[in-house]
Amino acid sequence: MTDFRFGVSLRFLTGRDDWAAKCRRAEELGYDTITIPDHLGMPAPFPALVAAAQATERVRVGHLVLNAPFYNPVLLAREIESTALLTGGRLDVGLGSGHMKSEFDDAGLRFAPPAERIEHLARTVDVLRDRLDDVPPLLIAGNSDGVLRLAAEHADIVGFAGLKHARGFPPGTFDLAGADELDERVGFVRSANTRPLEFNMLIQNVVVADDPVPALTEWLADEPAELGWSAERLVAAPQVLAGTPEEIAAKIRAMRDRCGFTYFTVFEMFLEEFAPVIALLRS
């Protein structure tokens, strides 16, 4: 039976000592990876990962994920090569095609059509293969056919967030994909690939409680009611882990058996709350 891996996505940087303590705490709690997103207003990915590696001994560090169209591929290869050395070979590289137009506007960059952004992502992968003697493990995340086909062909890890743009809503509004939709996306990757792959799920919410409905109802208060989500429906959603530690552990095992997910990442705010589930699954 394939072992699980668990990661935490750290998003808040207030100082060197606090960052180091947070990274060490993640390692103590049994997390296997510390990842950084690539959004404006959050820590710069490469120096933050170097500092995370310096503060820890075991965990791998990585991006979940770099916004590939932000970067010149050749210069990005240089950043990755140096970071891989400074992290002692514990670096995982995560790439995506970018999806938030507002961030491109803020950075003064052109937000190209999806096909062009996917083409840039593919070119980035090619440059990394060409420029680096030892390419770190590569995660490619996305939801579209184009990105998932690229992931199937080139990635070691395929990342899913279980989110999709909500049709008919303002840009930046996301809907949660249901279990059947996720099954279809995983099936698409499998049909385009014959190599062994690791599947990662970025968990959107964690509620460890005998009755998670009140907390989930509060979370839904900020979401458009027209999306049609209820707390009861969220309990069953693949990208939401809610219930007792035993119930959440059972759901994670079921996702492994159903879709092959063995790598789960939670947001920083759930660092402590999710830890008992890790311990339970490894007991």
N, C-alpha and C positions, 0 to 999 in steps of 0.2 A: 504494500500500500504506500502511495506517494506521501511523503511528509509534507506538512503544511509549512508555509512561511508567512510571517506577519510583519508588516511595516507600519510606520507612522509618518504622516506628512506634516512636517514642522513648518509653521507659517509666520511666526512672530519672533522678531529679533530685537531685544532691548539692550543687549550688552554682551561682552565676551564671556564673563563668568556665568551669567544666567544661561546663555546658550550652551556652554560646556556642561553645566549641571543638568540641563534638560536632556541633552544627548546621553549623558551617563545614566540618567534615570531610565530612559528608553531601553538601554542595553540591560540594565538591572532587571527590568520587568519582563525580559524575554523577547523583545522585538528583534527581528533579524535584519531589518533595513530601516534607515532614516532617509527620507526623501524630502526634496524641496520642489515646490511648484515653480513656474516661471511666469509670474504675473507682476505687473507694475504695482508698486506699493508693498511688495513683499521682499524678503531678503534676496540679494543677488545670489544666484545658485552656486557658482563655482567657489567663491571664498567661504560661503557658509558650509559647503560640503567638506572643504579642507579642514575647517575648524571642527566640524563634527567628527571627522576621522581622528584628529589629534586628541580629542577628548575621550575617545573610546578605544577599545581593543579588538572587539569581535565583529560588530555590526558592519554590514555593507552600507554604503552611502550612494545616493543616486538622485536623478531628476524624475519627477512625475508631474509633468514632463516639460522638457525644453520646447519652446515655441520656435520650431525650426525656421520659419520665415523671418524671424528677428535677426538671423545670423548669416554672415558670409560663411559658407561651408568650410573654406580653407582655414579661416581664422578660428572657426569653431573647433576644427580638428586640433589646432594648436592648444586651445583651452583644455580640451579633453585629454590630450596627451600629458600635459603638465599636471592636471588634476589627478589623473590616474597614478602618476608617480608620487605625488605629494600625499595621496591617501593610502599608499602602500599596497596598491593593487586591489583595493576594496571598492572601486567605483563601478556603478552600473549607469549606463547612459539611457535616458528615456527621451523619446522624441515624439512630437505631434505636429500637426499641420496648422495649428492655430485656429481659433474659432470666434474670438471676441473682437469685433470690429472696433469697439471703443478703445481698446488698448493700442491698436495700430494707429488710430487717429491721434491718440495722446502722444505716441512716440514719433509722430510725423512720418509714418511709413504707409505705403500703399497697401490697402487690404485687397489682395488679388482675389479673383474668383476661385472657387474650391479646386478646380482642376489645376490651376497654376500653383496653388499652395501645395498640393499633393506632389506635383512635379518637382517643386523645390525640395520637398522632403525626400523624394527618391534620389535627387542629385546629392543631397547631403549625405545620405547613406553611402552612395557610391564614393564620394570624396573621403569619407572616414575609412572605408575599406582600402582605398588607394594610398592614403597618407599615413595611416597608423600601422606599425608593425604588429601590434597586439591590440585589437579592438576589444574594449570592455564588453561584457554582456549587454545586449541591446534590447531595450523595450520600446515598442511602438504602440501608441494608444490612439484609439479613435472609434468611430462608429460607421463611417461611410464605406461603401464597397472599395473605393480606391485606396483608402488608408489601410483597411483590413487586408486587402490583397497584398499590399506592400509588406505588411507585418507578417503575413503567412510566408512570404518568400524570403524575408531577410532577418526577421527578429528572432531572438531567443525567448522573449516574453511578449505576450500580447496583452495590452492593457485595456480594460473596459471601465467606464464610469457609470454605465447604466443610465446615461442622460441623453436626451435628444432635444433639439430646439422645438419649442412648442409652436405649432402652426397657428397662425392667426393672432399671435401675441407679439408685443414689442420685442426687439432684439435683446438678447440676454435673458429671456425667459425660458426656463428649461422644464421639461416634463420627464418623469421617470419611466424608463422602459419596463414593460412587464416581463414576467418570466418567459412567456412564449416568444416575445421579441428577442430576448437575450439568447434563447435557445437557437433562434434562426441565425443570429449574428455569429455565434460560436460555430454553428454548422457551416456557415459560409467560409470561415477561416479553415476549418478542417478540410473542406472540399478543395481548397486552393493549396493545400500543403500536405506533405507526407512526412515531414520531419517532426521529431518530438518538440513540443512547445509547452511553455509554462503560461498559464492564464492567471492574470491579476485582476481583481475587482477592487475599485476604489469605493469604499463604503461611504455613503452619504450621511448616515446618522446611526448612532448607537445609543440605545436606551436599555440599561440593565436594571430590570425591575420586575417584581411579580406581576404588576399591571402596567404595561408601558403606554396604554392608551392616553392617559392624561398628558404625558410629556409629548407624545406624537401629535395630539390635538393642538397643543400650544405651538409646536413647530409649524403646523399647517396654517396657522393664523396669518403667516406672512406670504402664503402662496395663493395665487388666484383660485377662487372657488370653482371657476369654470373648468379647471383641470380635472375636477371630479375625484380628487383623492380624499379618502377617509383614513382615520387612524387605523381602523381594522384592515384596510387594504394595504397600508404601509407595513404592517406587521408581516405580511406575506411577500412584500417586495424584495427582490434579490439583493438590492443595494442598500437595504435597511436591516440592521440587526437589532431586534427588540425582543425582550423577554428575560427570563432568568438565565444565568450563565449556562445551565444545562440545555435550555431551549435554543439558545444562540449556538452553542456547540453542535447541537443536532442539526440545525439549519446549515451550518458551514459544512458538515459532513455530507448533507444531502446535496449541496451545491457541487461538492467534489464528485459525488457519484453521478449526478445528473449531467453536469456540463464540463467537469474536469477542472474546476477552479481549485487551486491549491495555494494561492498567494493572495492575501487580503491586506489592504492598507486602510487605516483609519486616520481621520484628521486629528491634529494635535489636541483639540479640546476633549477627545475621548481617550487620551493616552492612559490615564489611570483607570477609567471605567471599564475599558476593554481587557485590561491585563488579566483579571481572573479567568476570562474565557481562554486566553492563551495557556494559562497554567492547567486548566481543565483538559484541554485538548492534548496536552503533553503529559498528563499524569498517567 
